[in-house]
Amino acid sequence: MADKVRVLVVGLGNMGASHASAYHRNDGFEIVGLMSRSMKSREIPAELQGYPLFEDYDTALAEAKPDAVSINSWPDTHADFALRAFAAGCHVFMEKPIATNIKDAQKVVDAAKVANRKLVLGYILRVHPSWITFIEKGRELGKPLVMRLNLNQQSSGDAWHWHKNLIDSLIPIVDCGVHYVDVMCQLTGAKPVRVHGIGVKLWDDAAKQNYGHLHVTFDDGSVGWYEAGWGPMMSEEAFFVKDVIGPKGAVSITANNSARGNDVEMSDSADIDRHTKTDAIRIHHAEVGPDKKFTKPDEILSMEDEPDHQELCDREQDLFLRAIREDLDLTDSMESAVNSLRIVLAAEQSILEERAITLE
């Protein structure tokens, strides 16, 4: 039996706790430390109690001697933590985004290659069976494609604090946008050539603009938009739009977005399980007969048995373990992470400079 991979988990927020749970239950990993700058004041989940705790990253690396580091901290720490992990000879799992600028993102990828260590990025939709199906069916629609995606989140309770703190690092269309422009790139297989963004600050307590919209044009003629907003003022209507349209029809992810009562602290839009949840995939066929009526009815693919958020995190860590043990080639996924970041940062630049950005 292969030796267990000794892993240091950095960050115990929403994603960090889920990934730590995945390591805890995976026989291929051994958690050798949990690190957070506020670890002494943090409540440790029951299943994770008993592991060594650290509040300093360098101390954790030196004393825990991990084979791998799982980086789930605030986005503006990602690149620095990853570079130090590679320098210590560790493999890295990193929550998105890979960095907050392209220069640092490329440094991380280059460091992984030089160290001959694995770098797995937390692009959770890439291990999600429903989204894999969505992309496969979308590719059958012909070209060009029109892609419409959003994820707006209403901020209250714990989500108020998460969103406010995240905006200190990245605006919403950058932080969450990397997932969805990555989906666009997979759907088209084309090169993004132009990006345009708009944004506005509606939330006095947030450091930056809390609403944004980006448009991407690809070299095959395809176009796509992504919308994201966080804040207590965000609407619960139309917060989950996921569809792609082509000459042959359309493919849409449908979610059961029911109204909530006033006694629920966290909105559906901020519920992390809803961010990846699909109730069904609807496939519309555009072909019409001589009478100009559709020749095929819409197909509904039920996704009721899809994995939940924790199961998806488990899948990501299964991939991380396989990448280490089987020496998987991760070149494509690393380059895709840099590419998706380049697109969303171009949207932010477009907002600041009030012009469309041409990508090289």
N, C-alpha and C positions, 0 to 999 in steps of 0.2 A: 504493500500500500504506500502511495506517495506521501511524503512528509506534508504536514499541514502548513499552509501559508500563514505566517505570523503577520497580523494586520493591526496597524494603528489607525483608529478612527478619529478624525478631526472634525469637530462640529457635531452637536447633538440636537439640532433644530428638527424641523419636519423631516427633511430628507436624511439628515445624519442619523437620526434615531431609527428610521426605517432601514437604512443600510446596515447599521449596527445590529439590528434584529436579524437581518439576513445572514450576516457573518456568524452571529451567535448560534443560529440553527443549522448552518452549513458545515458538514463534517470536514470539508476541505480547508476550512479556515480556523485559526485560533486568534482570538482578540488578545493583544498584548498591551493594550492601553486605549483609554478614551481621553481625548484632549479637547479642551475648550478654555478660552481665556477667562470664562466665568464659571469654571467647573465646580468650585467650592460652594457656590451659591445656587447651583442648578439641581433640580430634582432629577435623580437618575431613575429611569424606568426599572421596574422590579426585575425583569429578566436580565438586565445589564449590570445589576449591582454585584460588587465583588471584584470587578476588573480594576487594574491600576488606573488611577486618575492623574491627569497632568493639566497644568495651566500654562506651561511654556512649551512651545513647539520643539525647540532645539533640545531641551531636556528630555522630552518624550522620545525623540529620535535616538538620542544617546543611550538612554536607560532601557527603553523597551526593545531596541534592536529589531525593528520590524523588517519583514521581507517586502511588505507592501504598505502603502499609506492610502487611506480613503479620505479624500478632501471634500468636505461638505460645509465649509465655512462661508462667510460672506464673499461675494464675487471678487472684491478688490484684494483678497488674500490668495486667490487661487494660484496665480502664476508663481508667486514667490514661494509658497509652500511646495508646489510641484518641483520647482528647480532645486530646492534644498533636499527634497526626497530623492530625486535622481542622483544628486551628488552623494547621497548616503547609500546608493546602490539599491534603492527600493523601486518596485513597480508602483504605478499610481492609478487609482480610480479617482476620477474627478467629476463632481457635479458641474453641470453647465453654468455659466459659459467658461471656456478654457482660459479666458483672461478678459480684461476690460479694454484692451487695445490690441491691434494686430501685431505690433512689434513684440509684445510679450507673449502673445499666442504662438507666434512662430518660434520664439525662444524655447517655449515648452516642448513643442514638437521636435525641434532640433536636439534638445537635451535628451529626450527619450531615445532618439536614434543613436546618439553618441554613447549613451550609457547602456544601450542594448537592453532597455527595460520596456515593459508594456505600459501603454497609456490608454485606458478605456474611459471614454467620456459618457456622462450620464444622460444620453439622449434616449429617454425612456420610451419614446414612441417607436424607436427602432427594434425594440423587443416585444412590442405590443401586437398580438395577432390581428386585432381588428384594424389597426392602422396599416399593418403590412398588407392586409386584404384591400383596404381603401386605396393604397398606392398601386397595387397590382391592377385593380379594376380601372383606376383612373388612367393608367397607361394604355388601356384599350380603347380610349375615346377618340383617338386621332389627334392631330395637331392643327392649329395651336390650341393650347389649353387656357382656360380662365379659372383661376384658383382664388377662392374666397374663404378666409380663415380669421377667426378672432378668439380671444379669451379675455373677457372683461371680468373683473372681480370687485365685488362690493366689500368694503373694509369695515369690520366691526369686531369687537372683542379681541381675541388673539390676532386675527387677521389684520386689524388696525395697526398693531405693532410690527408684524412681519413686513407688511407692505411699506410702512413708513421707513423702516430700517433698510429695506432693499433699495428703495429709491435713493438712499444716500450713496449707493454704489452705481446703480444703473437705472435708467428709465424703463418703464414696463415693456416697450416694444423692443428693447435690447435684451433684457433679462429673459423674458419668455419667448421673444421673437425668434431666437436661434432654433428652437424646436420646429417652428412652423415654416420658416424659409428653408430649413433642411428638408422638410416634406416637399416643398415646391421644387427643390432641386432634384429630389428623387423622382418626382412625378414627370418632370420634363426631360431630365438627363441633359439639359442644355446649360449654356453659360449665361449667367446674369450680366446684363450690359448697362442697365440704368436703374437708379433708385431715386424715389422721391418720397419725402416724409412731411407730415404735418403734426403739430403737437400743441398742447395747451396745459397750463397749470391751473387746476381747479381747486386744489387742496392746500390751504394755507399752512398746514402742519408739515407738509412734505417739502423736501429740499429742492426737488426738481419737478419738471413737468410730469404729471401723473396720467396723462392721456396722450396717445399717439396713434398714428395711422401711417403705414408705409406701403408704397407701390413698387413692384419690381417688374422690369421688362427683360425677357430672355432673348437670346439670339435666334431662337426658332419661332419667334413671334408670340410666344406665350406670355401672359401677364398674370400677376397675382397681387392680392392685397392682404395685409394682416393688420388687425386692430387690437389694441390692448389698453385698458385703463384700470387703475386701482384707486380706491378711495371710498369714503362713506357716502358720496353722492352718486356713485355709479348705479345705473339701472339694472334690475334683474331680468329685463326683457332682452332677448337676442344677444345674450352674453356668450352663447355657444353656437357659432356658425362654422361649419366645416364642409365645404363641397367643392367639387371640381367639375367644370363643364368643358366639353369638347365637341367637335362636329358630329360625333356619333351619339351624343347624349350627355348624361350627368351621373355622378356618383356623390352621394351625400351621407354623412354620418348624422344620425338623428339621436338626440338625447331627450330623455323624459324630464323636461324642466318644469316641474309643477310649482305652483305658487306656494309660498311658505307663510306660516303664521308669525305674528309679532313676538311670540314667546321663544322663537329660535334665535340664539345669539349669533351663530355664523350663517351667512347666506349660502345658498347653493353654489353661487359663482365662486366663492372662496374655499369651498370644500375641496380638498386636494384630490379626493377620489373622483370628483366630477370632472377634473381637468383631463383625464384620460378615458373617462367612461363613455362607452357607446352602447346604446340599446339596440340599434339596428343600423344596417347600411342599406340605403335605398339606391337602386340602379335604374335609371331612366334611359330608355332606348328612343332615339330621335327618329328612327325610320318610319315613314308614313307610306301607305298604299295609294292606289289610284284615287281613292275617295278622300285622300289627305288625312285619314285617321291613322293613329299609331298602329303598327302591325304587331307590337308586343306590349303586354302590360308591364308596369314597373315591377321589378323584383325586390323583395325584402329579405335581406339576410339577417337572421336573428343573431344577436351577440350577447344573449342573456347569460351565457356561461363563461364569459371572458374573465381574465384574471383581474383582481382588484389591485389597488395601489401597492400594497405590501408584496403581493405575488409578483408584480412587475419589478420591484426592487430586488426580489429574490432572483429573478431571471437575469437582471443586470450583473449580479454578483456571481451567478453561474457562468456567465460569459467571461467575467474577469478571471475566474479560476481557470477556465479552459484556455484563455489567452496565455496565461502564465505556463500552464502545464503542457499545452500542445504547441506552444510557440506560434500562435496565430499571427498572420500578417495584418496589422491594423492600419496600414498606410492610408487606405481609402477613408476610414472613419476619422482619422486625425486630420487629414486634409479637408474633409467635409466640415469638421468643427471650425476650422479656421475660416473656411469659405462662408459659412452661415454667419459667423461673427462679423466678417467683412461687410456683408450685406446690411445687417442691422445697424452697424456703426455708420455706414454710409447714409442710412435713413436719419440717424441722429445728426450727422453733419448737414444733411439737407435741411433739416428743421432749423439749425443754427444759422445757416448761410442763406436760407430762403431761396434755394435753387435745386434743380435736379442734379444728381451726382452720377457721372459716367464712370463705370468701373473699368479698370485696365484688364 
